[in-house]
């Protein structure tokens, strides 16, 4: 099932702090932690901490699931958790 990306982005904006949201956008574009550190001028440790917070606040547990979530291509079990 495909879900509107704008709806997902809006929902995530409400869940995530600004730095978490920015990391989420970079992750959805496929950037590595190292590349995100350069883009955001933060340490890799900080990026990992922000990723951990993102995974705690959303129904996903890894980068692949998160990327699918951001693209609106949700597995069945995640769709159920978002309702």
Buried (B, 14 or more C-beta within 10 A) or exposed (E): EEBEBEEBBEBBEEEBEEBBBBBBBBBBEEBEBEEBBEEBEBEEEBBEBBBEBBBEBBBBEEBEBBBBBBEBEBBEEBEEEEE
